[in-house]
Every structure is written in C-alpha cells, then in structure tokens.
Amino acid sequence: MNKSFFLKIMSILITAIMLAGCSKDPEASKEPKLLLGFSQIGSESAWRIGNTADIQKEAENSGVSLMLENANQKQENQIDAIRRFIAYKVDVIAFSPVVEEGWDNVLTEAKNAGIPVILVDRDLSGSAKELTTCLIGADFYNEGVMAAEYLIRKADSLGLEHVNIAEITGTENSTPMRQRQAGFMDTIANDERMTVIESITGDFLKSRGAECMRSLLDRYGDGIDAVFSHNDEMTLGAIPEIEKAGFVPGKDMIIISIDGGQEAIDVLKEGKINCVVECTPKLGKKLMETAFKLKSGETVDEVIHPDEKVFADEQDLTGIEARGY
Ligand code: AHR
C-alpha cells in the first residue's frame, strides 16, 4: 500500500468516527437516569431549607431528574403533589409527611400505579406505612433521649434539686414532635428532680417559638429552670424573649435545642444555648441511592437513620466544622 493511499484511508476513517460522534443525539446523553417526584413540607426552618438544597444537589450529582414541590406546610398540597407525580408516571415518589395520618387513599393510588414510595425525614402511623417502602430520616426518639440525658448531667453538675422544664414542641401529630417528646419524657421519668410544667406547641416556627416563650414567661416567670425546644428555629425565637424578660439564657435558664444549624451553634458558643442535639438534614445522597435501588427492583433497608451527635457546653466547642445549614 503506497503512503498517499494509506493517508487517504486513515482520513476517511477519522472523519467517519468524528461524524459518528457528532450524529449522537445531544438530548439522548442528557436523558435522566431516573425521574423522582419529591414533595417537601415547606420552608419553615433553616433545617428544611438545608434539606431541600441537599436533595437538589444530590439529584444533580447522580443524574436524577427531580420534580420538587413545596407544600407550604399543608397536607392537602402534599396529596395533590403526589397525585401529579402519579399522573406524570415518575419512577419513584418521595415525600416528608407534614403529619403522620391521612395518607391511605393517595398512597393506595401510588401502589396501584406501581410507583414505589420513600418516606424522607418523617414517618407515618397506622396502615398507610405498609404502602411505603422505607424511611430515610433521623432517630427522633433518640434525639429526645439525648436531650434529656444532657439535662440530667447538667442538673448533676449544678447540684439542682428541682428542675422545672418548659417544653416548646414542634407541629402536633408530626413524627419529630411525637418521638422527641416521648424520648425526652421516658428518660426523665425516673428522675424525681424533673417536672415538665407545660408543653406548648410552637409548630417548628421562629415566630411561634417567640410567642410560646412570651406566654410561658408570663405564667411562670423565674419558675422556669429549663427550656426544651424541639428545634433551633423556635429556640432562636425564644431566646430574645427570655432576655427581654430580664433573664440570662444559658445561665438563669438551661436551654436545650435540636437540629444543630449554624446559627444555633454560634449561639451555643456565645453561651446562650447549653445543648444542641444534632438532626442532620443531609439525607439526599441516601435518597438517590435508595431510589436507584427501587427502580432496579432491589430490596432496601426499611429504616435508614443517619448518625447524630450532641453539641454542648460540657465540651470543647472550638473544632465544630461549618454546618452547611
Ligand atoms: O422533621 C425535622 C424537623 O422539621 C426539624 O427539626 C425542624 O427544624 C424541621 O422543620
């Protein structure tokens, strides 16, 4: 074969390869590997906003096309969103139920459509749970236990004989409200020093945390030794009210919070919160992995809990990494 003939063949081959590359449908390579419908509760807290952002980021990282709907704290909006996901024939549905009950009909529709459902963050009670595949979220009961264990250690270290506790709870009938309260109550039950003087609902909102604290201070004043608040948002609403009433949070009253967002950690370092139990919103990676497994027909673990820590004034707080929410 002479040299010019060889070069001609090579150039034809290279052009053919390039053309084959160019003729690939650009849309085909962008096609998502999985279509996931996710109904988020709302944007009530830094935790929730961080959770949404994490799910969006992990969907993008794993080539998942995400249909995200924000329900603005309303169960009926979540039910409508799930119905839209079914009509759209998504591969997998995920949702964080704002309350535990009232899902039987819509989840039966998802089951009849053959679409697997993942619970994210919050759980269901009753028979509707059997219509879902798994739960990816925190162990809220254990968070309540950890909060109470801290309070018992603190009472020991201060030599307190009585501890009057005001509890500001999250949304009624939500899993974190029920389970954090149960874990806390079960743990203080055998400690005679501990009395919950009132449990009041703050709905996980900063404004409601402030309102609840005002009303608690009006009724009990300096009769409050400790505040157990079910999330950072409500704690951050309550602290300025305690100060306005002339008390020093973290000293005159022991303040315990849950979530571990950056703002609460900063306030913990200032000494106005005594203990923050971590509840991580970073559930996105596990959600994507689980959705892929379900799409390919694999079985998945029924409950997936992330590891969580306690940050408290009994520790060296200097090394806490940026929280990211
Ligand atoms: O379900 C998790 C809880 O919901 C978080 O503690 C709270 O901040 C959020 O709004």
Residues whose N, C-alpha, C, O or C-beta is under 5 A from the ligand:
A	BS01	AHR	E44 S45 W47 R48 D121 P176 F204 H230 N231 I258 D259 C279
